[in-house]
Amino acid sequence: MTDLLRSNKQTAAGDVECLGHTFQSDQVRREYFLNLLAEKLKDPAFRQQEGFPQGTDEAILAMSDPPYYTACPNPWLADFVAHHGKPYDSAETYRREPMAVDVSVGKSDPVYKAHSYHTKVPHLAIVPSILHYTKPGDIILDGFAGSGMTGVAAQWCAVAPAQYRAAVESEWKSSGLASPEWGARPTILADISPVATFIADNYNHSLDIERFLSEAHRIFAELEEEYGWMYAVKDGARTGKIDFTVWSEIFHCPECAGEIVFHDHALDNSGRVKDTIVCPSCSADLGKSQLDLAFETIFDPATKTQTQRPKRKPVLIRYTQSKKKQERLPNAEDLQVINQVEALPFPTNAPLSEFPDMQMTRVGRMRTTKIKHIHDLFLPRSLHVLSGFFSKVNEIKNADIRKALAIIAQHQFVNASILNRYRPASSFGNSPLTGVFYVSSLVAEANVIDLLRGSINRIKRMEKTAWGKGRNWGKSVFVTTASASQLNGIDDCVIDYIFTDPPFGENIYYSDLNFLTESWHRVTTDPTLEAIVDRVKSKGVLEYQKLVQSCFAEYYRVLKPGRWITVVFSNSRAAVWNAIQVAMQQVGFVVAEVSTLDKVHLTFQQAMSPNAVKQDLVISAYKPNGGLEERLSKRGAAPESAWDFVQTHLRQLPVSKSRNGILEVVVERDPRRIYDRMIAWFVRHDFPVPLSTEDFLEGLRSRYPERDGMMFLPEQVAEYDRKRAQAAQAPQIELFVSDERSAIDWLTDFLRRRPSTYQEIHPEFTVQLGAGWRKHEEKPELLALLEDCFLRYDGKSDVPSQIHSYLSTNFKDLRGLEKDDLRLKAKAKDRWYVPDPSKAKDLEQKRERSLLKEFEGYKTATGRRLKEFRLEVLRAGFKTSWAARDYRTIIGIAQKIPEEALQEDEKLLLWYDQALTRTEADA
């Protein structure tokens, strides 16, 4: 099929051309490729691909819309790339600076809100990056596509309204950027989750909304006729409709074994849970943790077995009557309806899936309430309506409308289940807890017909936007259900830009949470290659790093040299953040910028994690061009190779950054940060680092201009000087002291601004060594740091220039005095200051010898773990051991320190991970 792709345009009225074939209609096209996919699915080798979803051929085919979307690895990716892609041309001129993404933009847009998904980034937040890094026709990839917002953003570039275009162009013009090139960008979306790709396909496929609404209204009329009686209420002669029914768990008193209806005795007048609950039978004061949940034994018609479920009682009905909201206790007629529903045969199309052992079944009261199967999460009334809805939807012949209606149902699965909490004290109303399966003691059983009808409005509101406009919408996006580590069908160096939002350690258990929805489709995620931290599946941070690294290795393989990847990373521990950075650098990416953006909403896991970074982080990285790689292979570990890397790297970095009109520091231009990137580059290529820290820093400052502590290429410095002249003040570096290295950096910044005596430094330095200090890191003595890294004026020779400048500026009586003046010498005596580069080099060499001597002590400390240590010693020792190819020393010392200490230091983790890789390769 690789030579079949010709055009995705309609060639005549009613005709559809796709992959070189002309079809009488889109339905004929779909049937043709479904037959081809059915043949593929019969091939055992096709199904043996790692990460292949778990489901029957029939279920996979029912979800798929080939060749644009398959609920399994898409066998037509090669055709897509062959048609849209352009071979890498090393002679092509391409240069971009990194661009940050504000992920909060567009969260109120109707397209974004049409369907919820875990931590998705709005398409309007992605559009500027796509416009910046690409031009129309460039291929974009997102291997952790989720709900497919990257594809929507790529298509939006062709259909964006005039007002939106004008706003973007105006903003870019004011920032000194050239106008963007509008037009669609072909996009490949991949995700390991079938339900994620199903949503992505619907988002990126056109839909006849008028026809969709007509079918939806017909189905809801039928649902009301067949199931409306389940939600009918009578109040005298008048009838109404239930909005929701509150079900309360029943507990046993540990003192008297009497029953306690949670709703009746645990809530105060405001609807909040009391600190203590009084037993209505014996008046004992009890906390909820002291109560025993009551169970009842029932016959489960789905499994045909006896089973136990929590004993629940309907305690409140909220209903609408004559457009007025009313509340009352359930009466005999209400209870009769509930019993009638429960007596109905079990729906034949309801899922029977049993929950596998997973993190989500070990938390959120899932075990407490003995939830074992998907249908256990639904009360009978909800299960019948959902099943009835799906039966009607599956009868629709138009696949686009059928899938869109399925989407609105799965949007409401959680709200229709017993995970929907009754929250009388909340101004936001009833809702499930996000990011976890949590079964509350008070369940709000919603009117599922109304729930589904409400989702229709989400689709209807999209009609007023640019979504789906244009006859080519959906024809330039291919969706595949596969791991980002298995991008089969995509050749090397063909992708022009990657935007990706990978899993954040253990913040979200994607396959666990998606199991509920996927069970209704009967196609579920194979979690083997899922890149998360999951103790149940024996995936720690190191396993997570390896899984993520395999995905980034594929990204690196398919991306063109010199092109960019944007990684949105949210709310995780420092260890996981370092795992992402190390994984990217290990495969060859070079980080050019890390931007932080405040998070607006927190999920359950984000809020509860004590080590969570309460920010979104946006990483901009690039794949070095082929020329740099070739020159490195020829020169090897020579100083010229290091300066070649620096020259290339500085060219990729932003010249300046500003926020709200205030000039900011470009952190990646810091000399030590540049050195770290250079080290990672050489380590990744299995070369020893050709320059010591002191030689590198001295050479860097002699080769390149420095401004405000940042390094520039000669051709960049004039632009920075212009921006600096327009700013009210120099950019300020915010230093947070957490270890010895950051303490030295803080002292350097402090003494550069204010050469001071020990007595002046000590109080301010002590304040810095606060709660943020790393747990296992030894706290250094101030005097030792000063003696190791700085110089003290003894009052004998001429006053050093740094001290002279500071005193002349800040003391009126010392202004105009020469450096040999006795009064100036007296005031300058015993002040510590930052040495000039030549003397700094001598101090660095002396300090490194001291660090390595202490590292020898760590090596001989056999048979015991290091409870406290100096990270600077470990970094110096690991670096030296790497140069000597002594990988076993690195591994041996790493095993002596706590795992979290290793994972939370990016530099140590880099050396250790590479040492493991080399040792395994040698074996």
Secondary structure, 3 states (H helix, E strand, C coil): CCCCCCCCCCCCCCCEEECCEEECCHHHHHHHHHHHHHHHHCCHHHHCCCCCCEECHHHHHHHCECCCEECCCCCCHHHHHHHHCCCCCCCCCCCCCCCCCCCCCCCCCHHHHCCCCCCCCCHHHHHHHHHHHCCCCCCEEECCCCCCHHHHHHHHHHHCCHHHHHHHHHHHHHCCCCCCCCCCCCEEEEECCHHHHHHHHHHCCCCCHHHHHHHHHHHHHHHHHHHHHHHEEEECCEEEEEEEEEEEEEEECCCCCCEEEHHHHHECCCCCECCCEECCCCCCEECHHHCEECEEEEEECCCCEEEEEECEEEEEEEEEECCEEEEECCCHHHHHHHHHHHHCCCCCCCCCCECCCCHHHCCCCCCCCCCCEHHHHCCHHHHHHHHHHHHHHCCCCCHHHHHHHHHHHHCCCCCCCCCCECCCCCCCCCECCCCCCCCCCEEEEECHHHHHHHHHHHHHHHCCCCCCCCCCCCCCEEEEECCCCCCCCCCCCCEEEEEECCCCCCCCCHHHHHHHHHHHHCEECCHHHCCCCECCCCECHHHHHHHHHHHHHHHHHHEEEEEEEEEEEECCCHHHHHHHHHHHHHHCCEEEEEEEEECCCCCHHHHHCCCCCCEEEEEEEECCCHHHHHHHHHHCCCHHHHHHHHHHHHHHCCCCEEECCEEECCHHHCHHHHHHHHHHHHHHCCCCCCCCHHHHHHHHHHHCCEECCEECCHHHHHHHHHHHHHCCCCCCCCCCCCCHHHHHHHHHHHHHHCCECHHHHHHHHHHHCCCCCCCCECCCCHHHHHHHHCEECCCCCCCCHHHHHHHHHHCHHHCCCCCCCHHHHHHHCCCEECCCHHHHHHHHHHHHHHHHHHHHHHHHCCCCCCCCECHHHHHHHHHHHHHCCCHHHHHHHHCCCCHHHHHCCHHHHHHHHHHHHHHHHHC
